[in-house]
């Protein structure tokens, strides 16, 4: 009788164990990886990178799309050099792949129209946005530039942007410094963009 009782107890324990495994939450998916400082376009002084923060960067970190990226499920890392060259990567995991596609479209539209919007908001400023094509990486990435000049104070700036997607994950990369498009490392930025999208998952 004691053997039978032991057998029932063992079976019950095994059943409870299986039930616990069945109801245990699935292990959280790994967070998307970010660019390292060394993976930004080459610069005459070394790049440094911040830690990875939750949310959306402030103070114009997401130039041209400051209110387009949801703070939820978003993280970012900022980059800088000693010569005022700077950059940021912002990555969002959307609820569904369809939401990710919509976010990519929204960001692309905001960046493509940024020059015109800046000129409307800042009389006297000259700003030109340009598209530099699509890159064949995961679900695709698109590269843009924004060339601005303020004749009154004699300053010109150039920014490069890219928006890429891997499944539900969308990443935006921005690079910027003083100068114009001729000064921008466009080919190297394309490489940086491919690396950023490939590192997501």
C-alpha positions, -999 to +999 in steps of 0.1 A: +000+000+000+028+024+008+044+017-026+011+025-043+008+058-022+044+067-032+037+061-069+006+083-068+026+110-050+053+109-075+029+110-104+011+140-088+043+158-083+053+152-119+019+165-131+022+196-109+057+202-123+045+200-159+016+223-151+040+248-136+061+247-167+031+251-190+019+282-171+053+298-166+058+330-186+079+326-217+114+339-214+116+375-226+130+380-260+165+395-262+166+433-266+178+446-300+216+453-301+230+488-308+259+502-328+293+504-310+312+537-312+337+521-335+309+513-360+301+549-367+316+564-399+353+571-395+363+604-379+396+622-374+390+619-336+376+588-319+339+583-314+325+578-279+291+562-271+268+567-241+251+538-224+217+527-238+188+547-224+151+539-223+127+563-242+134+589-268+163+614-267+156+650-259+172+683-270+168+676-307+184+642-307+159+629-332+162+659-356+134+659-382+113+633-364+111+645-327+075+635-321+072+606-345+088+578-324+068+564-295+086+564-261+072+530-252+095+500-261+121+525-274+157+528-264+186+550-277+223+556-277+241+588-284+275+592-301+301+621-302+336+630-311+359+658-300+352+678-331+314+683-326+305+654-349+276+637-333+250+610-338+223+589-323+206+555-328+170+551-317+154+517-318+117+508-313+101+473-310+066+478-324+035+458-312+031+442-346+050+440-379+022+461-395+028+488-369+066+487-376+059+492-414+037+523-405+064+537-383+090+533-410+068+551-435+061+579-409+098+584-402+107+584-439+081+610-447+092+632-418+129+631-428+122+636-465+101+667-458+124+681-431+141+707-453+109+723-464+095+723-429+127+739-414+126+766-440+090+774-431+098+775-394+130+795-397+128+824-423+162+829-439+174+793-433+183+773-464+176+736-460+176+708-485+165+672-479+176+645-503+171+608-506+200+585-512+182+553-519+173+520-503+198+494-489+193+457-492+194+446-455+167+426-437+134+443-446+152+473-460+168+506-449+166+540-465+192+568-464+186+606-465+206+638-460+197+672-447+219+701-457+213+734-439+228+769-441+222+801-423+236+829-444+231+855-416+255+838-393+275+819-419+270+784-405+262+753-425+255+718-412+250+684-428+231+655-413+227+619-426+197+598-416+187+562-421+156+542-412+157+504-413+135+475-402+140+439-391+106+423-384+088+444-357+120+463-349+127+497-364+159+517-360+168+553-369+204+564-372+215+600-374+250+615-381+258+652-381+285+678-382+293+713-396+298+714-433+279+704-464+270+672-483+305+671-499+320+667-464+297+638-454+309+602-453+279+589-473+294+556-483+306+549-448+272+558-434+256+533-456+279+507-441+270+519-406+233+516-414+237+480-427+255+471-395+229+488-373+200+468-390+219+435-390+227+439-353+190+443-343+184+406-339 
